[in-house]
Amino acid sequence: MTTSALTGSEAQASRPVAPAPHYGVRAAVARRLFARAASRLPVTIAHGPGTELPVAAPRGPAAPSGRPVMRIVRPAAFFARLGDGGLIGFGESYMAGDWDADDLPGVLTAFAAHLPALVPAPLQRLRRLAVRPRPDADDGGAEGARRNVAHHYDLFNQLFALFLDETMTYSAALFEQQPDGTLTGDLAAAQHRKIDRLLDLAGVGPGTRLLEIGTGWGELALRAGRRGAYVRSLTLSAEQRDLAWVPIARAGLADRVRVQLRDYRDADGVHDAVISVEMIEAVGMRHWPEYFAVLHRLLAPGGRAALQAITMPNDRMLASRDTHTWIEKYIFPGGMLPSTEAIEGCAAAAGLRSAAPSPDGRLRFGPHYAETLRRWRERFLAAGPEVAGLGFDPVFCRMWVFYLAYSQAGFAAGYLDVQQFLLTRSEDLR
């Protein structure tokens, strides 16, 4: 796979779902473990039709008790995949249509909320023998990083435009929060609120020399340029670079904002501020020290770095660091979510100080990501015919629906969080 755009058929060919293995001992064990786990969850397990793509509704029919329903359509195939691939097999079985749910986020949230307790303690100690290790080919080195980015972001700009808002911002939004906790407001406005907080956190204003690591589709760079900053934005996605440049040129900011196809490790110069939004997740644990060392090198003394990162609990990060997951196999190869402790530890080792949580420092807003993902998923489902028109087949569509619901469940259950960090470089040159 290269960094050029993929056609729908090529994109799907890179994500094949193998035929279900034969039902055997591993499948029988999986059936027993699944039955034990499901009996402890607020989920109803049923059998029935449901191989079609779910309808575009936030919630579907549930059991009389109000619990979400998981329908196992092809039990033999489902348990064979589960026994052969564990959690990867669980996701693959959804892609293949072996099971379905009208309230897919509800089912997955129930699993995510009880994940540590679903596997018996004796089996947890055998984790390294049961799960597959991360492929060496997915390492986030220079070449691996280009392949990994192309795998996800160079699918088609048109695909992302079908479910993102008009800002084409592909990260957690920051909504208005009502006194009862309800998150409200327009998605585009919520994305601007998130971006503006990051720009404020980094102290971006007229004349600021800003480096952005991870362009996305350019909304942050555009917004920083309108503040009068001089912006250099780096990306490894040719598709994103080509589209990001259009609104920047249209706004008359070509003299202030540059978008470059370059690895962050190859960046040079001195900057007053660095901003990176949900990019560290693609770096890989092995390269986190290098990532923060680069931030330190690129910042002027007294400079500020504002990061937005998806995080997970430190114990879960350590337990899963060598595990090949469904998300890594099909969505983000080479990805690894850091913990707060990992970010602050690597930053400190590189000479960067992390601000304490406060209105002007670190912010946690995981529920806002659950809401963002809910809206993306509904928009994707509503755009089903358009997605098919781009050449993506039903298996790809089910994969994408599962990815969005799976991610939403992680934040809704509190298993995942998203945070904005302020890191500062001391005045000394070290």
C-alpha positions as CSV (number, residue, x, y, z in Angstrom):
1,M,0.0,0.0,0.0
2,T,1.4,3.4,-1.0
3,T,0.5,6.9,0.0
4,S,-1.6,7.4,-3.1
5,A,-5.4,7.3,-2.9
6,L,-6.9,3.8,-2.8
7,T,-10.0,2.8,-4.8
8,G,-12.8,1.3,-2.8
9,S,-11.9,-2.2,-4.0
10,E,-8.2,-1.8,-3.2
11,A,-9.1,-0.5,0.3
12,Q,-11.3,-3.5,0.9
13,A,-8.7,-5.9,-0.5
14,S,-6.3,-4.7,2.2
15,R,-8.7,-5.7,4.9
16,P,-9.9,-9.2,4.0
17,V,-12.0,-11.3,6.5
18,A,-10.8,-14.9,6.3
19,P,-13.4,-17.6,6.2
20,A,-14.4,-18.8,9.7
21,P,-12.1,-21.7,10.9
22,H,-13.6,-25.1,11.6
23,Y,-15.4,-25.5,14.9
24,G,-13.0,-27.3,17.2
25,V,-11.7,-27.3,20.8
26,R,-10.8,-23.6,20.8
27,A,-14.3,-22.8,19.6
28,A,-15.9,-25.0,22.4
29,V,-13.7,-23.2,25.0
30,A,-14.7,-19.8,23.5
31,R,-18.4,-20.8,23.8
32,R,-18.1,-21.6,27.5
33,L,-16.0,-18.5,28.3
34,F,-18.4,-16.3,26.3
35,A,-21.5,-17.8,28.1
36,R,-19.8,-17.1,31.4
37,A,-18.9,-13.6,30.5
38,A,-22.3,-12.7,29.0
39,S,-24.1,-14.0,32.1
40,R,-22.4,-11.2,34.0
41,L,-23.3,-8.4,31.6
42,P,-26.4,-6.2,31.2
43,V,-26.8,-7.6,27.7
44,T,-29.4,-10.0,26.3
45,I,-28.0,-12.7,23.9
46,A,-30.4,-13.8,21.3
47,H,-30.5,-15.6,17.9
48,G,-32.1,-14.2,14.8
49,P,-31.6,-12.4,11.5
50,G,-29.5,-9.3,11.3
51,T,-26.8,-9.6,8.6
52,E,-27.8,-6.3,7.1
53,L,-26.1,-3.0,8.0
54,P,-27.8,-1.5,11.0
55,V,-30.3,1.4,10.5
56,A,-29.2,4.9,11.2
57,A,-30.7,5.3,14.7
58,P,-29.0,6.1,18.0
59,R,-30.8,3.2,19.7
60,G,-32.7,0.2,18.4
61,P,-35.1,-2.3,19.9
62,A,-33.9,-3.8,23.2
63,A,-35.0,-6.7,25.4
64,P,-38.1,-6.1,27.6
65,S,-35.7,-5.4,30.5
66,G,-34.2,-2.5,28.5
67,R,-30.9,-4.3,28.0
68,P,-29.3,-4.1,24.5
69,V,-29.7,-7.2,22.5
70,M,-26.8,-9.1,20.8
71,R,-28.1,-11.4,18.1
72,I,-25.8,-14.3,17.2
73,V,-26.8,-15.1,13.6
74,R,-24.3,-17.9,12.9
75,P,-23.2,-19.5,16.2
76,A,-20.7,-22.0,14.8
77,A,-18.8,-19.3,12.8
78,F,-19.0,-16.8,15.6
79,F,-17.5,-19.1,18.2
80,A,-14.9,-20.5,15.7
81,R,-13.7,-16.9,15.1
82,L,-13.8,-16.0,18.7
83,G,-11.8,-19.1,19.7
84,D,-9.3,-18.6,16.9
85,G,-8.7,-14.8,17.3
86,G,-10.1,-13.7,20.7
87,L,-11.1,-10.0,20.6
88,I,-9.8,-9.7,17.0
89,G,-12.2,-12.6,16.1
90,F,-15.0,-10.9,17.9
91,G,-14.6,-7.9,15.6
92,E,-14.1,-10.0,12.5
93,S,-17.3,-12.0,13.3
94,Y,-19.2,-8.7,13.2
95,M,-17.6,-7.7,9.9
96,A,-18.6,-11.1,8.5
97,G,-22.2,-10.8,9.8
98,D,-21.9,-13.7,12.3
99,W,-23.6,-11.4,14.9
100,D,-25.4,-8.1,14.9
101,A,-27.1,-5.6,17.3
102,D,-29.5,-2.8,16.7
103,D,-27.9,-0.9,19.6
104,L,-24.3,-1.8,18.8
105,P,-22.7,0.9,21.0
106,G,-24.9,-0.3,23.9
107,V,-23.7,-3.9,23.5
108,L,-20.0,-2.8,23.2
109,T,-20.3,-0.4,26.1
110,A,-21.5,-3.2,28.4
111,F,-18.5,-5.3,27.3
112,A,-16.0,-2.4,27.7
113,A,-17.3,-1.4,31.1
114,H,-16.7,-4.9,32.5
115,L,-13.7,-5.9,30.4
116,P,-11.2,-6.6,33.2
117,A,-13.6,-9.0,34.9
118,L,-14.7,-10.9,31.8
119,V,-11.6,-13.2,31.7
120,P,-11.0,-15.5,34.6
121,A,-7.8,-14.6,36.6
122,P,-6.0,-17.9,35.8
123,L,-6.5,-17.2,32.1
124,Q,-5.3,-13.6,32.4
125,R,-2.0,-15.0,33.6
126,L,-1.8,-16.9,30.3
127,R,-2.5,-13.8,28.2
128,R,0.9,-13.8,26.5
129,L,0.4,-17.4,25.3
130,A,-3.2,-16.7,24.1
131,V,-3.0,-13.4,22.3
132,R,-1.1,-12.6,19.1
133,P,1.9,-10.2,19.4
134,R,2.1,-6.9,17.5
135,P,3.6,-7.4,14.0
136,D,7.1,-6.0,13.6
137,A,6.0,-4.5,10.2
138,D,3.7,-2.1,12.0
139,D,6.5,-0.4,14.0
140,G,6.2,3.4,13.9
141,G,9.7,4.0,12.4
142,A,10.1,6.3,9.4
143,E,9.0,3.8,6.8
144,G,6.4,2.1,9.0
145,A,4.8,5.4,9.9
146,R,4.2,6.3,6.2
147,R,2.6,2.9,5.6
148,N,0.5,3.1,8.7
149,V,-0.8,6.6,7.9
150,A,-1.6,5.6,4.3
151,H,-3.6,2.6,5.5
152,H,-6.1,4.8,7.2
153,Y,-6.0,8.4,6.0
154,D,-5.4,7.8,2.3
155,L,-8.6,5.9,1.8
156,F,-10.5,8.7,0.1
157,N,-11.1,12.3,1.2
158,Q,-14.7,11.8,0.0
159,L,-15.2,9.0,2.5
160,F,-14.3,11.1,5.5
161,A,-16.3,14.0,4.1
162,L,-19.4,11.9,4.4
163,F,-19.4,11.6,8.1
164,L,-17.2,14.5,9.4
165,D,-18.6,18.0,9.7
166,E,-17.7,20.9,7.4
167,T,-14.4,21.6,9.2
168,M,-13.2,18.1,8.3
169,T,-11.9,17.7,11.9
170,Y,-11.2,14.1,12.8
171,S,-10.6,14.2,16.6
172,A,-12.7,14.8,19.7
173,A,-14.9,17.8,19.8
174,L,-15.5,19.9,22.9
175,F,-19.3,20.5,23.3
176,E,-21.2,22.9,25.5
177,Q,-22.1,21.1,28.8
178,Q,-25.4,21.7,30.4
179,P,-25.8,21.7,34.3
180,D,-27.3,18.2,34.0
181,G,-24.2,17.0,32.1
182,T,-25.9,16.9,28.7
183,L,-23.6,17.7,25.8
184,T,-25.1,20.1,23.3
185,G,-24.3,22.2,20.3
186,D,-23.3,22.1,16.7
187,L,-20.5,19.7,15.9
188,A,-18.5,22.2,13.8
189,A,-18.8,24.8,16.6
190,A,-17.6,22.1,19.1
191,Q,-14.6,21.4,16.9
192,H,-13.8,25.1,16.8
193,R,-14.1,25.2,20.6
194,K,-11.6,22.4,20.9
195,I,-9.2,24.0,18.5
196,D,-9.4,27.4,20.1
197,R,-8.6,25.9,23.5
198,L,-5.5,24.3,22.1
199,L,-4.4,27.5,20.4
200,D,-5.0,29.4,23.7
201,L,-3.1,26.7,25.6
202,A,-0.1,27.1,23.4
203,G,-0.3,30.9,23.5
204,V,-0.8,31.2,19.7
205,G,-1.3,34.8,18.5
206,P,0.1,37.4,16.1
207,G,3.6,36.5,15.1
208,T,3.8,33.1,16.9
209,R,6.0,30.6,15.2
210,L,3.8,27.5,15.3
211,L,4.6,24.0,14.3
212,E,1.7,21.5,13.9
213,I,2.6,17.8,13.9
214,G,-0.3,16.1,12.2
215,T,-2.2,18.4,9.8
216,G,-5.4,16.5,9.5
217,W,-7.4,18.4,6.9
218,G,-6.0,21.7,8.0
219,E,-8.6,23.4,10.2
220,L,-6.3,24.1,13.1
221,A,-3.5,25.5,10.8
222,L,-6.1,27.7,9.1
223,R,-7.5,29.0,12.4
224,A,-4.0,29.7,13.7
225,G,-3.1,31.5,10.5
226,R,-6.2,33.7,11.0
227,R,-4.8,34.7,14.4
228,G,-1.7,36.0,12.7
229,A,0.6,33.1,13.5
230,Y,3.2,31.8,11.1
231,V,2.3,28.1,10.8
232,R,4.2,25.1,9.5
233,S,2.1,21.9,9.5
234,L,3.5,18.4,8.9
235,T,1.6,15.4,7.6
236,L,2.5,12.0,6.1
237,S,-0.8,11.8,4.2
238,A,-0.7,13.1,0.6
239,E,-4.5,13.0,0.5
240,Q,-4.8,15.3,3.5
241,R,-2.1,17.6,2.4
242,D,-3.7,18.2,-1.0
243,L,-7.1,19.0,0.5
244,A,-5.8,21.0,3.5
245,W,-4.0,23.4,1.2
246,V,-7.3,24.5,-0.7
247,P,-9.0,26.5,2.1
248,I,-5.7,27.9,3.3
249,A,-5.0,29.3,-0.2
250,R,-8.6,30.4,-0.6
251,A,-8.3,32.4,2.7
252,G,-5.3,34.2,1.4
253,L,-3.0,32.7,4.1
254,A,-0.5,31.0,1.8
255,D,2.2,33.4,3.0
256,R,1.6,32.4,6.6
257,V,0.7,28.8,6.5
258,R,2.7,26.0,4.9
259,V,1.6,22.3,4.8
260,Q,4.5,19.9,4.2
261,L,4.7,16.2,3.5
262,R,7.3,15.4,6.1
263,D,8.0,13.1,9.1
264,Y,8.0,15.0,12.4
265,R,11.5,13.6,13.1
266,D,12.8,15.5,10.1
267,A,11.5,18.8,11.2
268,D,14.0,21.6,11.9
269,G,13.9,25.2,13.2
270,V,12.9,26.8,16.5
271,H,9.3,27.4,17.3
272,D,7.4,29.3,20.0
273,A,4.7,26.7,20.1
274,V,4.0,23.1,18.9
275,I,0.5,21.6,18.7
276,S,-0.2,17.9,18.0
277,V,-3.8,16.6,18.1
278,E,-4.3,12.8,18.5
279,M,-1.1,12.0,16.7
280,I,0.9,10.4,19.6
281,E,-1.4,7.4,19.4
282,A,0.2,6.5,16.0
283,V,3.8,6.9,17.2
284,G,4.1,3.6,19.1
285,M,5.4,3.0,22.6
286,R,8.9,2.3,21.4
287,H,9.1,5.8,19.9
288,W,7.5,7.9,22.6
289,P,10.8,9.0,24.1
290,E,12.0,10.1,20.6
291,Y,8.7,12.0,20.0
292,F,9.1,14.1,23.2
293,A,12.8,14.6,22.5
294,V,11.8,16.0,19.1
295,L,9.3,18.4,20.8
296,H,12.0,19.6,23.1
297,R,14.4,20.2,20.2
298,L,11.9,22.1,18.2
299,L,10.7,24.4,21.0
300,A,12.4,27.6,21.8
301,P,13.3,28.1,25.5
302,G,10.1,28.9,27.3
303,G,8.1,27.5,24.4
304,R,4.8,25.7,24.9
305,A,3.5,22.5,23.4
306,A,-0.2,21.7,23.5
307,L,-1.1,18.0,22.9
308,Q,-4.5,16.3,22.6
309,A,-4.2,12.6,23.2
310,I,-6.5,9.6,23.7
311,T,-5.4,7.9,26.9
312,M,-6.0,4.6,28.8
313,P,-5.3,3.5,32.4
314,N,-1.7,2.8,33.0
315,D,-2.2,-0.8,34.1
316,R,-4.3,-1.6,31.0
317,M,-1.6,0.0,28.8
318,L,1.1,-2.1,30.3
319,A,-1.0,-5.3,30.0
320,S,-1.9,-4.7,26.4
321,R,1.4,-3.2,25.1
322,D,2.4,-6.3,23.2
323,T,-1.1,-7.3,22.1
324,H,-2.2,-7.2,18.5
325,T,-5.8,-5.8,18.6
326,W,-8.6,-5.6,16.1
327,I,-8.2,-1.8,15.9
328,E,-4.5,-2.2,15.1
329,K,-5.1,-4.9,12.5
330,Y,-7.9,-3.2,10.6
331,I,-7.9,0.5,11.4
332,F,-4.7,2.0,12.9
333,P,-1.7,-0.4,12.4
334,G,1.1,0.4,14.7
335,G,-1.1,2.4,17.1
336,M,-0.8,2.4,20.8
337,L,-2.7,4.5,23.3
338,P,-0.6,6.1,26.1
339,S,-1.5,6.6,29.7
340,T,-1.2,9.9,31.5
341,E,1.7,8.5,33.4
342,A,3.5,7.5,30.2
343,I,3.0,11.0,28.6
344,E,4.1,12.9,31.7
345,G,7.1,10.5,32.3
346,C,8.4,10.7,28.7
347,A,7.9,14.4,28.6
348,A,9.8,14.9,31.9
349,A,12.6,12.7,30.7
350,A,12.9,15.0,27.6
351,G,13.0,18.2,29.6
352,L,9.3,19.2,29.3
353,R,7.2,20.1,32.2
354,S,3.5,19.1,32.3
355,A,1.0,21.6,33.8
356,A,-1.4,20.3,36.4
357,P,-5.1,19.8,35.6
358,S,-6.8,23.2,35.7
359,P,-8.8,25.5,33.6
360,D,-5.6,26.7,32.0
361,G,-3.8,23.3,32.0
362,R,-4.7,19.7,31.5
363,L,-8.3,19.0,30.5
364,R,-10.1,15.6,30.5
365,F,-13.2,15.3,28.3
366,G,-13.8,11.6,27.5
367,P,-17.6,11.9,27.4
368,H,-17.3,14.5,24.7
369,Y,-15.5,12.0,22.5
370,A,-18.3,9.5,23.0
371,E,-20.7,12.1,21.8
372,T,-18.5,13.0,18.8
373,L,-18.3,9.4,17.8
374,R,-22.0,8.9,18.2
375,R,-22.6,11.7,15.7
376,W,-20.0,10.4,13.3
377,R,-21.5,6.9,13.3
378,E,-25.0,8.2,12.7
379,R,-23.8,10.3,9.8
380,F,-21.9,7.4,8.3
381,L,-24.9,5.1,8.6
382,A,-27.1,7.8,7.0
383,A,-24.6,8.0,4.1
384,G,-24.7,4.3,3.3
385,P,-25.6,4.6,-0.4
386,E,-22.9,7.3,-0.9
387,V,-20.3,5.1,0.8
388,A,-21.3,2.2,-1.5
389,G,-21.1,4.6,-4.4
390,L,-17.4,5.2,-3.6
391,G,-16.8,1.5,-4.2
392,F,-16.7,0.3,-0.5
393,D,-18.4,-3.1,-0.1
394,P,-20.7,-4.2,2.8
395,V,-17.8,-5.8,4.7
396,F,-15.9,-2.6,4.7
397,C,-19.0,-0.7,5.8
398,R,-19.6,-3.1,8.7
399,M,-15.9,-2.7,9.7
400,W,-16.3,1.1,9.8
401,V,-19.5,0.9,11.8
402,F,-17.9,-1.4,14.3
403,Y,-14.8,0.8,14.6
404,L,-16.9,3.9,15.4
405,A,-19.2,2.0,17.8
406,Y,-16.3,0.2,19.4
407,S,-14.5,3.5,20.0
408,Q,-17.7,5.2,21.3
409,A,-18.1,2.4,23.8
410,G,-14.6,2.8,25.1
411,F,-15.2,6.4,26.0
412,A,-18.8,5.9,27.2
413,A,-17.6,3.2,29.6
414,G,-14.7,5.3,30.9
415,Y,-12.2,2.7,29.7
416,L,-10.7,5.4,27.5
417,D,-10.3,9.1,28.0
418,V,-9.1,12.1,25.9
419,Q,-7.0,14.9,27.3
420,Q,-5.4,18.1,26.4
421,F,-1.9,18.6,27.9
422,L,0.2,21.7,28.2
423,L,4.0,21.0,28.2
424,T,6.5,23.8,28.6
425,R,10.2,23.9,27.9
426,S,12.3,25.5,30.6
427,E,14.3,28.6,29.8
428,D,17.6,26.8,29.9
429,L,19.0,25.3,26.7
430,R,20.0,22.0,28.4
